[in-house]
Amino acid sequence: QVQLVESGGGLVQAGGSLRLSCIASGSTFSIDVMGWYRQAPGTQREPVATVSTGGTTNYANSVKGRFTISRDNAKNTVYLQMNSLKPEDTAVYYCGVKTTGWDLFWGRGTQVTVSP
């Protein structure tokens, strides 16, 4: 089992920045990919950015050039630096991990609200 705790959400004006953090605990040795996902009201959860153990990153087209995902394996932590935020970035952001055994674990989420 892997437990995930997100932090760093909040209210920001359009054009502003936020940094999300997610700390993993438990069977962290089994973590393969770490990532951030988001879900706006009335929509399905969608991937925002992922990073592998080796540092390979992937981003949704909508956030490329504005968001940066990073990972500190020694601290079992993944970050999401969000710049040039837009109102359409408003959502609950979830930290998610995939283990080497293909299990998926999720955090409880942190609200990000971007005002016009």
HELIX and SHEET records of a PDB file:
HELIX    1   1 THR A   28  SER A   30  5                                   3    
HELIX    2   2 ASN A   73  LYS A   75  5                                   3    
HELIX    3   3 PRO A   87  ASP A   89  5                                   3    
SHEET    1   A 4 VAL A   2  SER A   7  0                                        
SHEET    2   A 4 LEU A  18  GLY A  26 -1                                        
SHEET    3   A 4 THR A  77  MET A  82 -1                                        
SHEET    4   A 4 PHE A  67  ASP A  72 -1                                        
SHEET    1   B 6 GLY A  10  GLN A  13  0                                        
SHEET    2   B 6 THR A 110  SER A 115  1                                        
SHEET    3   B 6 ALA A  91  THR A  99 -1                                        
SHEET    4   B 6 ILE A  31  GLN A  39 -1                                        
SHEET    5   B 6 GLU A  46  VAL A  51 -1                                        
SHEET    6   B 6 THR A  57  TYR A  59 -1                                        
SHEET    1   C 4 GLY A  10  GLN A  13  0                                        
SHEET    2   C 4 THR A 110  SER A 115  1                                        
SHEET    3   C 4 ALA A  91  THR A  99 -1                                        
SHEET    4   C 4 LEU A 104  TRP A 106 -1                                        
END                                                                             
